[in-house]
Amino acid sequence: MRSREKEVTKVPTDDEFPGTEAVRGLFDLSGKAAIVTGAASGLGRQISLGLASFGADVAVADINFPGAEETAKKIREIDRRAMAIKVDVVNWSEVSEMDDKARDEFGKIDICFNIPGLDSEKFSVWLGAC
């Protein structure tokens, strides 16, 4: 499967991030904790990195655990707290366990993004059957 994702090689630091200090202050997420599902790649990864670049600690969740670990590593490289969690979001017990793990690590959850993945090859086969 061909990847359309442009890989982020480096998350901007506070000094490198575009925008003035005043504008950046409007989006300060310092002291906030987030869960992002679908965070191993694509939009979920970019949202995770964006939240971290604005100061949030991030629980990076995905069924693709190696990808989630890679996203968490990138977040830790900019001195933010991150943890990778393997989760299948269609399995309620795994979702509940993900929430418990994130709350145990960060003490709270302020922000949630549910970015479920879609296997485009399977989806196109399914559409073709219609």
VEXDRENPA-404217 format. One line per 3 residues: number of its first residue (from 1); their letters; for each residue x, y, z of N, C-alpha, C, CB. Coordinates in steps of 0.2 Angstrom, whole numbers, padded with zeros to 4 digits. Glycine has a CB too. Layout:
# residues N
NUM	a	X,Y,Z,X,Y,Z,X,Y,Z,X,Y,Z; ...
***
This chain:
# residues 130
1	mrs	0004,-0006,0000,0000,0000,0000,0004,0006,0000,-0005,0000,0006; 0003,0011,-0004,0007,0017,-0005,0005,0022,0000,0006,0020,-0012; 0010,0025,0004,0008,0030,0009,0008,0037,0006,0014,0029,0015
4	rek	0002,0040,0008,0002,0047,0005,0004,0052,0010,-0006,0049,0003; 0006,0050,0016,0008,0054,0022,0015,0057,0020,0008,0050,0028; 0016,0063,0021,0022,0067,0022,0025,0066,0029,0022,0074,0019
7	evt	0030,0063,0029,0033,0061,0036,0036,0068,0039,0038,0055,0036; 0034,0069,0045,0037,0075,0049,0044,0072,0051,0032,0077,0054; 0049,0076,0049,0055,0074,0052,0057,0077,0058,0061,0075,0047
10	kvp	0054,0083,0060,0056,0086,0066,0050,0091,0068,0062,0091,0065; 0048,0090,0074,0043,0094,0077,0046,0101,0079,0039,0091,0083; 0043,0107,0076,0046,0113,0078,0046,0115,0085,0042,0119,0075
13	tdd	0051,0118,0088,0052,0120,0095,0048,0126,0095,0059,0120,0097; 0047,0128,0102,0044,0135,0103,0047,0140,0099,0044,0136,0110; 0053,0141,0098,0057,0146,0095,0056,0146,0087,0064,0146,0097
16	efp	0055,0140,0085,0054,0139,0078,0047,0139,0075,0057,0132,0076; 0042,0139,0080,0035,0138,0078,0033,0145,0075,0031,0136,0083; 0030,0145,0069,0028,0151,0066,0022,0155,0071,0025,0150,0059
19	gte	0022,0161,0070,0017,0165,0074,0021,0169,0080,0012,0161,0077; 0017,0175,0082,0020,0179,0087,0019,0176,0094,0017,0186,0087; 0022,0178,0099,0021,0175,0105,0014,0176,0108,0026,0179,0110
22	avr	0011,0182,0106,0004,0184,0108,-0001,0179,0105,0002,0191,0106; 0000,0177,0099,-0004,0172,0096,-0003,0165,0098,-0003,0172,0088; 0003,0164,0099,0005,0157,0102,0002,0156,0109,0012,0156,0102
25	glf	0002,0161,0113,-0001,0161,0120,-0008,0159,0120,0000,0168,0123; -0012,0161,0115,-0019,0159,0114,-0020,0152,0114,-0022,0162,0108; -0015,0148,0112,-0016,0141,0111,-0011,0137,0116,-0014,0139,0104
28	dls	-0009,0140,0121,-0005,0137,0126,-0009,0131,0129,-0003,0142,0132; -0006,0125,0128,-0009,0119,0131,-0004,0116,0137,-0010,0113,0126; 0000,0120,0140,0004,0118,0145,0000,0115,0151,0009,0123,0147
31	gka	0002,0110,0154,-0002,0107,0159,-0008,0103,0157,-0004,0112,0164; -0009,0102,0151,-0015,0099,0148,-0013,0092,0146,-0019,0102,0142; -0017,0087,0146,-0016,0080,0144,-0021,0078,0139,-0016,0075,0150
34	aiv	-0019,0074,0134,-0023,0073,0128,-0022,0065,0127,-0021,0077,0122; -0028,0062,0124,-0028,0056,0121,-0029,0057,0113,-0033,0051,0124; -0025,0054,0109,-0027,0054,0102,-0027,0047,0099,-0021,0058,0098
37	tga	-0032,0045,0097,-0033,0038,0094,-0031,0039,0086,-0040,0035,0095; -0028,0033,0083,-0026,0034,0076,-0020,0038,0076,-0032,0037,0072; -0016,0038,0081,-0010,0042,0081,-0004,0039,0079,-0009,0045,0088
40	asg	-0004,0033,0076,0002,0030,0073,0004,0033,0067,0001,0023,0072; 0000,0037,0063,0002,0040,0057,-0004,0045,0054,0002,0034,0051; -0002,0048,0049,-0007,0052,0046,-0010,0058,0050,-0013,0048,0044
43	lgr	-0016,0059,0050,-0019,0065,0053,-0018,0064,0061,-0026,0066,0052; -0019,0058,0064,-0019,0057,0071,-0012,0059,0073,-0020,0050,0072; -0006,0057,0069,0001,0058,0071,0002,0066,0071,0006,0055,0066
46	qis	-0001,0069,0066,0000,0076,0065,-0003,0080,0071,-0002,0079,0059; -0009,0078,0073,-0013,0081,0078,-0009,0080,0085,-0020,0078,0079; -0007,0074,0086,-0003,0072,0092,0003,0077,0092,0000,0065,0092
49	lgl	0007,0078,0087,0013,0082,0087,0011,0089,0088,0017,0081,0080; 0006,0091,0085,0003,0098,0086,0002,0100,0093,-0002,0100,0081; -0002,0095,0096,-0004,0096,0103,0002,0097,0107,-0008,0090,0106
52	asf	0007,0092,0106,0013,0092,0110,0017,0099,0109,0018,0086,0108; 0017,0101,0103,0021,0107,0101,0018,0113,0105,0021,0108,0094; 0012,0113,0107,0009,0118,0111,0009,0117,0118,0002,0119,0108
55	gad	0012,0111,0120,0013,0110,0127,0010,0104,0131,0011,0116,0131; 0005,0101,0127,0001,0096,0130,0005,0089,0130,-0005,0094,0126; 0004,0085,0136,0006,0078,0136,0001,0074,0132,0007,0076,0144
58	vav	0004,0069,0129,-0001,0065,0124,0000,0058,0125,0001,0067,0117; -0006,0055,0126,-0007,0047,0126,-0008,0046,0118,-0012,0045,0130; -0003,0042,0115,-0004,0041,0108,-0006,0034,0107,0004,0041,0105
61	adi	-0012,0033,0105,-0016,0027,0104,-0017,0024,0097,-0022,0027,0108; -0016,0018,0096,-0017,0015,0089,-0017,0008,0090,-0012,0018,0084; -0020,0004,0085,-0019,-0003,0084,-0012,-0005,0082,-0025,-0006,0080
64	nfp	-0009,0000,0078,-0002,-0001,0076,0002,0002,0081,-0001,0003,0069; 0004,-0003,0086,0008,-0001,0092,0015,0002,0090,0009,-0006,0096; 0019,-0001,0085,0025,0002,0083,0025,0009,0081,0029,-0003,0078
67	gae	0019,0010,0077,0018,0017,0074,0017,0022,0080,0013,0017,0069; 0013,0020,0085,0011,0024,0091,0018,0025,0095,0006,0020,0095; 0022,0020,0095,0028,0021,0099,0032,0026,0095,0032,0015,0100
70	eta	0033,0026,0089,0037,0031,0085,0034,0038,0086,0037,0029,0077; 0027,0039,0086,0024,0046,0087,0026,0048,0094,0017,0045,0086; 0025,0043,0099,0027,0045,0106,0034,0047,0107,0026,0039,0111
73	kki	0039,0044,0103,0046,0045,0103,0047,0053,0101,0050,0040,0099; 0044,0054,0095,0044,0061,0092,0042,0066,0097,0041,0062,0086; 0037,0065,0101,0034,0070,0106,0039,0070,0112,0027,0067,0109
76	rei	0042,0065,0114,0047,0065,0119,0053,0069,0117,0049,0058,0122; 0055,0069,0111,0061,0073,0108,0060,0080,0109,0062,0071,0101; 0054,0083,0110,0053,0090,0111,0051,0091,0118,0047,0093,0107
79	drr	0053,0086,0123,0053,0087,0130,0045,0088,0132,0056,0093,0132; 0041,0084,0129,0034,0083,0132,0033,0076,0134,0029,0085,0126; 0029,0075,0139,0027,0068,0141,0023,0064,0136,0024,0068,0148
82	ama	0024,0058,0134,0020,0054,0129,0021,0047,0131,0023,0055,0122; 0015,0043,0130,0015,0036,0131,0011,0033,0125,0011,0034,0137; 0014,0027,0123,0010,0024,0117,0006,0018,0120,0015,0021,0112
85	ikv	0000,0018,0117,-0005,0013,0120,-0008,0009,0114,-0011,0016,0124; -0008,0003,0114,-0011,-0001,0109,-0018,-0002,0110,-0008,-0009,0108; -0022,0000,0105,-0030,0000,0106,-0033,-0002,0100,-0032,0006,0110
88	dvv	-0038,-0006,0100,-0043,-0006,0094,-0049,-0003,0096,-0044,-0014,0093; -0051,0003,0093,-0056,0007,0095,-0063,0004,0094,-0056,0014,0092; -0064,-0002,0091,-0070,-0005,0091,-0071,-0010,0096,-0071,-0008,0084
91	nws	-0066,-0010,0101,-0067,-0015,0106,-0067,-0011,0113,-0060,-0020,0107; -0073,-0011,0116,-0075,-0006,0121,-0070,-0007,0127,-0082,-0007,0124; -0068,-0014,0129,-0064,-0015,0135,-0057,-0012,0133,-0064,-0023,0136
94	evs	-0055,-0012,0127,-0048,-0009,0126,-0048,-0002,0126,-0046,-0011,0119; -0054,0001,0124,-0055,0009,0125,-0055,0011,0132,-0061,0011,0121; -0058,0007,0136,-0059,0008,0143,-0052,0008,0147,-0064,0004,0147
97	emd	-0048,0002,0145,-0041,0001,0147,-0037,0007,0145,-0039,-0006,0145; -0038,0009,0139,-0034,0015,0136,-0035,0021,0141,-0035,0016,0129; -0041,0022,0142,-0043,0028,0146,-0040,0028,0153,-0050,0029,0147
100	dka	-0040,0022,0156,-0037,0020,0163,-0030,0022,0163,-0039,0013,0165; -0026,0019,0158,-0019,0020,0157,-0017,0027,0157,-0016,0016,0151; -0020,0031,0152,-0019,0038,0151,-0020,0042,0158,-0023,0041,0145
103	rde	-0025,0040,0161,-0027,0044,0167,-0022,0042,0173,-0034,0042,0170; -0020,0036,0173,-0015,0034,0178,-0008,0037,0177,-0014,0026,0178; -0006,0038,0170,0000,0041,0168,0000,0049,0169,0002,0040,0161
106	fgk	-0006,0052,0167,-0006,0060,0167,-0010,0063,0173,-0008,0062,0161; -0014,0058,0176,-0018,0061,0182,-0025,0064,0179,-0015,0066,0185; -0026,0065,0173,-0032,0068,0170,-0032,0067,0163,-0033,0075,0173
109	idi	-0037,0069,0159,-0037,0069,0152,-0042,0076,0151,-0041,0063,0149; -0039,0080,0147,-0042,0087,0146,-0044,0087,0138,-0037,0093,0147; -0041,0083,0134,-0042,0084,0127,-0042,0077,0124,-0036,0088,0123
112	cfn	-0047,0075,0120,-0048,0069,0116,-0049,0070,0109,-0054,0065,0119; -0045,0066,0105,-0046,0066,0098,-0047,0059,0096,-0040,0070,0094; -0053,0057,0092,-0054,0051,0090,-0053,0051,0082,-0060,0048,0092
115	ipg	-0047,0049,0080,-0046,0049,0073,-0045,0042,0070,-0039,0053,0071; -0051,0038,0069,-0050,0031,0067,-0047,0031,0060,-0057,0028,0067; -0044,0025,0059,-0040,0024,0053,-0045,0021,0048,-0034,0020,0053
118	lds	-0043,0021,0042,-0048,0018,0037,-0043,0014,0032,-0052,0023,0033; -0044,0008,0031,-0040,0004,0026,-0043,0006,0019,-0039,-0003,0027; -0040,0010,0015,-0043,0012,0009,-0043,0007,0004,-0038,0018,0006
121	ekf	-0039,0002,0004,-0039,-0004,-0001,-0046,-0008,0001,-0033,-0008,-0001; -0047,-0009,0007,-0053,-0013,0009,-0059,-0009,0007,-0053,-0015,0016; -0059,-0003,0009,-0064,0002,0008,-0066,0002,0000,-0063,0009,0010
124	svw	-0061,0002,-0004,-0062,0002,-0011,-0065,-0004,-0014,-0056,0004,-0015; -0063,-0010,-0011,-0066,-0016,-0013,-0073,-0016,-0010,-0062,-0022,-0009; -0075,-0014,-0004,-0081,-0014,-0002,-0086,-0009,-0006,-0082,-0011,0005
127	lga	-0083,-0004,-0008,-0087,0001,-0013,-0089,-0003,-0019,-0084,0007,-0014; -0084,-0006,-0022,-0084,-0010,-0028,-0090,-0015,-0028,-0078,-0013,-0030; -0091,-0018,-0022,-0096,-0023,-0021,-0103,-0020,-0021,-0095,-0027,-0015
130	c	-0104,-0013,-0021,-0111,-0010,-0021,-0114,-0010,-0027,-0110,-0003,-0018
***
